[in-house]
Amino acid sequence: MGQALDIAPATGKLGILTPGMGAVASTAFAGIVAARKGLAAPIGSLTQMAHIRLGHRSEGRNPLIREFVPLASLDDIVFGGWDPISPNALEAARTSGVLSKDDLAPLSAELEGVVAMDAVFDQRWVKRLDGVRVKTGATKWDLVEQLMADIERFRQENDCDRLVMIWCGSTEAYQEPEGVHQTVAAFEAGLRSNHEAIAPSQMYAYAAIASGVPFGNGAPNLAIDIPCMDELAATNNVPLTGKDFKTGQTLMKTILAPGFKARMLGLRGWYSTNILGNRDGEVLDDPENFKTKEMSKLGVLDTILQPEVYPELYGNIDHVVRINYYPPRGDNKEGWDAIDIFGWMGYPMQIKVDFLCRDSILAAPIVLDLALFLDLAQRAGQAGIQEWLSFYWKAPQTSAGHEPEHDLFIQQTKLKNTLREWMGEDAVTHSEAG
């Protein structure tokens, strides 16, 4: 066994702050409250439901993750956030329509008490939404200062020992990094001069990191995968993770593609299309916002299949992704995949997948896990990008110069081995020797 890290205990309250209190955040809050009341199991949450093998398999040590590592208790979590539309988490839950009236009824008091703070909102980045509960200020620096004041006020009013921030807001219009994103000094100057390339998600990320609060980016926005945020996180010893919650169609790709590669089956094409009717679908109906999401979703297959290593199997793939806004479906996204594979002697085969998923139901446990794991990372003295959390992301962020890992099963092994090593246990390789 190795040397365990000195991890501070999870004492006191943990505040989860979400920029965006729509379908995903309100569903996450409701599920956590329901689990605390014993009304529903936290299904889909590794921190609450998953076991972790320790040592040789003959030892029979297989505790729950939450019993193995010192995570915050669900009973110690308090919620907060910002939203440009919804006044509180209960109204957000009712409007999104993810959860039934019967399920919301016993949770209504707690959810109604989670009052949204006025948001930093700029319609330039989400043209299809109209913000009505928004902050005003002469400069973006003024708005960031208001966010930092919100963070500190929430900390004090809720008697929180620690905070984490998880972006649950909309996908912003596509952008590439610019000079203003290269250093903290350049970014701060850009805030003061109202630089047009500084998006709201970056302002929340700056406010969090400058306040010592870990940040997870649940959308494909260019929020923390820019050099200035790496610099700020290193200076303030803050862990970061992103980006874009891995929920429906991309989750299926990271399950199926490793299977094709493991069996050395060839892939000629993968056509993916979605219909989605919630606020996310409305935002993604704009071409610039869809481009941000498309870039996140398209990167999965190449990394898993390694066409440069297996050109005869994966060197000529047509990979197409489409998303269509269809209001009648609400949050119940439907994703179709037409997959063209080939096998022995080049004979073609087809696989069809029709995933009628509930987007926020799949995202909600990710919010919980990321909050608990980021809090753990900070108490363990970790800072910067937490690659071991790639399991949760469509487009995992890595340290400079490293390619992301998209294979779900390798990601799971990396996550669990990180926890083992932090706690002084040996990594599990699943070799014959162990």
C-alpha positions in Angstrom: 0.0 0.0 0.0 1.0 3.6 -0.6 0.9 6.6 1.6 -2.6 8.1 2.1 -3.1 11.8 1.5 -3.9 14.0 4.4 -7.5 14.8 3.7 -9.3 17.3 5.9 -12.6 16.0 7.3 -15.9 17.0 5.8 -17.1 19.0 8.8 -19.9 21.5 8.7 -22.1 22.4 5.7 -21.3 22.2 2.1 -23.0 24.7 -0.2 -23.7 23.8 -3.8 -24.0 26.9 -6.0 -25.3 26.6 -9.6 -25.2 29.3 -12.2 -28.5 28.3 -13.9 -31.4 27.0 -11.8 -33.4 25.4 -14.6 -34.3 21.8 -15.3 -30.9 20.2 -14.3 -30.3 22.1 -11.1 -33.8 21.9 -9.8 -34.0 18.2 -10.5 -30.6 17.7 -8.7 -31.8 19.6 -5.7 -35.1 17.8 -5.6 -33.4 14.4 -5.8 -31.0 15.2 -3.0 -33.8 16.3 -0.8 -35.9 13.3 -1.6 -32.9 11.0 -0.8 -32.5 12.8 2.6 -36.1 12.2 3.3 -35.9 8.5 2.3 -38.4 9.1 -0.5 -36.1 8.1 -3.4 -32.8 6.3 -3.8 -30.0 8.4 -5.5 -29.9 6.2 -8.5 -27.1 7.1 -11.0 -24.8 8.5 -8.3 -21.5 6.8 -7.9 -20.8 8.6 -4.7 -24.0 7.2 -3.1 -24.6 3.9 -4.9 -21.3 2.5 -6.2 -19.0 0.1 -4.4 -15.2 0.0 -4.8 -13.0 -3.1 -4.7 -9.9 -2.8 -2.5 -6.9 -5.1 -2.6 -6.8 -8.6 -4.1 -10.2 -10.0 -5.0 -9.8 -12.8 -2.6 -9.8 -10.3 0.3 -13.5 -9.6 -0.3 -13.2 -5.9 0.5 -15.8 -4.0 -1.4 -17.2 -1.0 0.5 -19.4 1.7 -0.8 -17.4 4.7 -2.1 -19.2 7.0 0.4 -18.0 4.7 3.2 -14.4 4.5 1.9 -13.6 8.2 1.3 -14.6 11.1 3.5 -17.3 12.7 1.4 -19.7 15.3 2.7 -23.1 13.9 3.9 -26.3 14.6 2.0 -27.6 16.0 5.2 -25.0 18.7 5.3 -25.7 20.1 1.8 -27.4 23.4 1.2 -28.3 24.8 -2.2 -28.1 28.1 -4.0 -27.7 29.6 -7.4 -28.5 32.2 -10.0 -31.0 32.3 -12.8 -32.2 34.9 -15.2 -35.7 33.5 -15.4 -36.8 31.2 -12.5 -37.4 32.9 -9.1 -36.8 29.7 -7.1 -36.0 26.0 -7.5 -39.7 25.0 -7.0 -40.9 27.2 -9.8 -38.0 26.0 -12.0 -39.0 22.4 -11.4 -42.6 23.1 -12.2 -41.8 24.9 -15.3 -39.3 22.3 -16.6 -41.8 19.5 -16.1 -39.2 16.9 -15.3 -40.7 15.8 -12.1 -44.3 15.0 -11.4 -46.5 17.1 -9.1 -46.8 14.1 -6.7 -43.0 13.8 -6.5 -42.6 17.6 -6.0 -45.3 17.9 -3.3 -43.3 16.6 -0.3 -40.2 18.6 -1.4 -41.9 21.9 -2.2 -41.0 23.8 1.0 -37.3 23.1 0.7 -37.3 23.8 -3.0 -39.2 27.1 -2.7 -36.7 28.2 -0.1 -33.9 28.0 -2.7 -34.3 31.5 -4.1 -32.4 32.3 -7.2 -30.0 35.3 -7.1 -30.1 37.7 -10.0 -27.9 36.4 -12.8 -25.1 37.7 -15.0 -26.8 37.4 -18.4 -25.9 38.6 -21.9 -28.2 37.7 -24.7 -25.3 37.9 -27.2 -24.4 34.4 -25.9 -27.9 32.9 -25.7 -30.0 34.6 -28.3 -33.1 32.4 -27.8 -33.6 33.4 -24.1 -34.8 36.6 -22.5 -33.3 37.3 -19.1 -35.6 39.1 -16.7 -33.8 38.7 -13.4 -30.3 40.0 -14.3 -27.6 42.1 -12.7 -26.6 45.4 -14.0 -23.2 47.2 -13.8 -21.0 49.7 -15.6 -18.4 47.0 -16.4 -18.0 43.3 -16.4 -15.7 43.8 -13.5 -18.6 45.3 -11.5 -20.7 42.2 -12.3 -17.9 39.9 -11.2 -17.6 41.8 -7.9 -21.4 41.3 -7.4 -21.0 37.6 -8.0 -18.2 37.4 -5.5 -20.4 39.3 -3.0 -23.2 36.8 -3.6 -20.8 33.9 -2.9 -19.6 35.4 0.4 -23.1 36.4 1.5 -24.4 32.9 0.7 -21.5 31.4 2.7 -22.3 33.5 5.7 -26.1 33.3 5.6 -26.1 29.5 5.3 -23.1 29.0 7.7 -21.2 27.0 5.1 -17.8 25.7 5.8 -17.1 25.0 2.1 -18.6 25.8 -1.3 -18.5 24.3 -4.8 -19.9 25.7 -8.0 -21.4 23.6 -10.8 -22.4 25.4 -14.1 -25.9 24.2 -14.9 -26.7 27.1 -17.3 -27.2 27.2 -21.0 -24.8 26.4 -23.8 -23.2 29.7 -25.0 -22.5 30.7 -28.5 -19.3 29.2 -29.9 -16.0 31.0 -29.4 -12.2 30.4 -29.7 -9.8 31.6 -27.0 -8.4 35.1 -27.6 -5.6 37.2 -26.1 -7.9 38.3 -23.2 -8.0 34.7 -22.1 -4.3 34.0 -21.9 -3.4 35.5 -18.5 -5.1 36.6 -15.3 -3.9 40.1 -15.8 -5.3 40.2 -19.4 -8.6 38.8 -18.3 -9.0 41.3 -15.4 -8.1 44.1 -17.8 -10.8 42.7 -20.1 -13.4 42.7 -17.4 -12.7 46.3 -16.6 -12.8 47.3 -20.3 -16.0 45.2 -21.1 -14.1 43.0 -23.6 -16.7 41.4 -25.9 -15.0 38.0 -25.8 -15.6 37.5 -22.0 -18.7 35.4 -21.7 -20.9 35.0 -18.6 -19.7 31.5 -17.8 -16.1 32.8 -17.6 -17.3 35.5 -15.2 -18.8 33.0 -12.9 -15.7 30.8 -13.2 -13.5 33.7 -12.3 -15.7 34.7 -9.3 -15.7 31.2 -8.0 -11.9 30.5 -8.4 -11.0 34.0 -7.0 -13.3 33.1 -4.0 -11.5 29.8 -3.5 -14.5 27.8 -4.7 -14.0 24.7 -6.9 -15.7 24.9 -10.3 -17.3 22.3 -12.6 -18.4 23.3 -16.1 -21.6 21.4 -17.0 -21.9 22.9 -20.5 -19.5 22.9 -23.5 -18.8 26.6 -22.9 -15.2 28.0 -23.0 -15.4 28.7 -19.3 -12.3 27.2 -17.6 -10.4 25.6 -20.5 -8.4 28.8 -21.0 -5.0 29.6 -19.6 -6.1 32.4 -17.3 -8.3 30.1 -15.3 -5.4 27.5 -15.0 -3.2 30.3 -13.7 -5.9 31.6 -11.3 -6.7 28.0 -10.0 -3.0 27.4 -9.4 -2.6 30.6 -7.5 -5.6 30.0 -5.3 -5.2 26.2 -5.0 -8.7 25.5 -6.5 -9.7 22.2 -8.2 -11.5 22.5 -11.6 -13.3 20.0 -13.9 -15.2 20.0 -17.2 -16.8 20.0 -19.5 -20.3 19.2 -20.7 -22.3 16.7 -18.7 -22.2 13.2 -20.4 -25.8 12.1 -20.3 -27.7 10.7 -23.3 -26.3 10.0 -26.8 -22.7 10.7 -25.9 -23.0 8.3 -22.9 -24.1 5.6 -25.3 -21.2 6.3 -27.6 -18.7 6.0 -24.9 -20.2 2.6 -24.0 -20.6 1.2 -27.5 -17.4 2.5 -29.2 -15.0 0.8 -26.7 -16.9 -2.5 -27.4 -16.3 -2.2 -31.2 -12.7 -1.4 -30.6 -12.2 -4.3 -28.2 -13.6 -6.7 -30.8 -11.7 -5.0 -33.6 -14.9 -4.4 -35.5 -14.6 -1.6 -38.2 -16.7 1.5 -38.2 -17.8 3.3 -41.4 -20.2 5.8 -40.1 -22.2 7.0 -37.1 -25.2 9.3 -37.7 -26.7 10.8 -34.5 -29.8 13.0 -34.3 -31.8 14.3 -31.3 -35.1 15.9 -30.6 -35.3 18.0 -27.4 -37.9 20.4 -26.2 -36.6 22.0 -23.0 -34.8 25.3 -22.5 -31.6 23.6 -23.6 -33.2 22.5 -26.8 -34.4 26.0 -27.5 -31.0 27.5 -26.9 -29.3 24.9 -29.2 -31.8 25.8 -32.0 -29.5 28.7 -32.7 -26.6 27.7 -35.0 -23.9 29.4 -33.0 -24.9 27.6 -29.8 -25.3 24.3 -31.6 -21.8 24.7 -32.9 -20.5 24.8 -29.3 -22.4 21.6 -28.5 -21.4 19.9 -31.8 -17.7 20.4 -31.2 -18.1 18.8 -27.8 -20.0 15.8 -29.1 -17.9 15.1 -32.2 -14.6 14.6 -30.3 -15.6 11.4 -28.7 -15.1 8.7 -31.4 -11.6 9.7 -32.6 -10.1 9.5 -29.1 -11.6 6.1 -28.3 -11.1 4.4 -31.7 -7.6 5.8 -32.5 -7.9 6.0 -36.3 -4.2 6.9 -36.5 -3.4 3.5 -35.0 -6.1 1.5 -36.7 -6.6 3.3 -40.1 -8.1 0.2 -41.8 -10.8 0.0 -39.2 -11.5 3.6 -38.2 -9.6 5.8 -40.7 -12.7 6.7 -42.8 -15.6 7.5 -40.5 -18.5 9.7 -41.4 -19.6 11.1 -38.0 -22.6 13.4 -38.1 -24.5 15.0 -35.1 -27.8 16.8 -35.3 -30.1 18.4 -32.6 -33.6 19.6 -33.4 -35.8 21.7 -31.1 -39.1 20.0 -30.7 -41.2 21.5 -27.9 -43.7 18.7 -27.3 -40.9 16.5 -25.9 -39.9 18.8 -23.1 -37.0 17.3 -21.2 -37.6 13.8 -22.6 -34.9 13.9 -25.3 -35.0 11.2 -27.9 -31.7 10.3 -29.6 -31.4 8.1 -32.7 -28.2 6.5 -33.8 -27.6 4.8 -37.1 -24.3 3.0 -36.9 -22.6 1.3 -39.8 -20.0 -1.2 -38.8 -18.1 -4.0 -40.7 -16.6 -7.3 -39.8 -14.9 -10.4 -41.1 -13.9 -10.0 -44.8 -15.4 -6.5 -44.8 -19.0 -7.5 -44.6 -21.2 -4.6 -43.5 -23.7 -4.6 -40.5 -25.9 -2.0 -39.0 -26.9 -1.1 -35.4 -29.8 1.1 -34.6 -30.2 2.8 -31.2 -33.3 4.7 -30.1 -32.7 6.2 -26.7 -35.7 7.8 -25.1 -33.9 9.4 -22.3 -34.7 12.0 -19.7 -31.9 14.5 -19.9 -32.1 16.1 -16.5 -32.7 12.7 -14.8 -29.3 11.6 -16.2 -27.6 14.9 -15.4 -28.8 15.4 -11.8 -26.7 12.6 -10.2 -23.7 14.0 -12.0 -24.2 17.4 -10.3 -24.2 15.7 -6.9 -21.1 13.5 -7.7 -19.1 16.4 -9.0 -19.9 18.6 -6.1 -18.9 15.9 -3.6 -15.8 14.9 -5.5 -14.6 18.5 -6.1 -15.1 19.2 -2.4 -13.0 16.0 -1.6 -10.3 17.2 -4.0 -10.0 20.5 -2.3 -9.8 19.0 1.1 -7.1 16.7 -0.3 -5.0 19.6 -1.3 -5.6 19.1 -5.1 -5.7 22.1 -7.5 -6.2 22.6 -11.2 -7.9 20.3 -13.7 -9.0 17.0 -12.1 -8.6 14.5 -15.0 -9.8 11.7 -12.9 -13.3 13.1 -13.2 -13.3 12.7 -17.0 -15.9 9.9 -16.4 -18.6 12.6 -16.2 -17.8 14.7 -19.3 -18.5 14.7 -23.0 -15.3 16.7 -23.6 -13.0 16.0 -20.6 -10.4 18.7 -19.9 -6.8 17.7 -19.4 -3.6 19.2 -18.3 -1.7 20.9 -21.1 -0.3 18.6 -23.8 -2.4 15.6 -22.8 -5.2 14.0 -25.0 -8.5 13.4 -23.2 -9.7 9.8 -22.4 -13.2 9.1 -23.6 -13.5 5.4 -23.0 -16.1 5.1 -20.2 -14.5 2.0 -18.7 -11.0 3.4 -18.6 -12.5 6.6 -17.1 -14.2 4.6 -14.4 -10.9 2.8 -13.6 -9.0 6.1 -13.4 -11.6 7.5 -11.1 -11.6 4.6 -8.7 -7.9 4.2 -8.8 -7.5 7.8 -7.9 -9.7 7.3 -4.8 -7.7 4.2 -3.9 -4.4 6.0 -4.1 -5.6 9.0 -2.1 -6.6 6.6 0.6 -3.4 4.7 0.6 -4.7 1.6 -1.2 -3.1 -0.1 -4.2 -4.5 0.6 -7.7 -6.5 -2.3 -9.2 -5.2 -3.4 -12.6 -7.4 -6.5 -13.0 -4.4 -8.5 -14.1 -4.1 -12.2 -13.3 -1.7 -11.2 -10.5 -4.4 -9.2 -8.7 
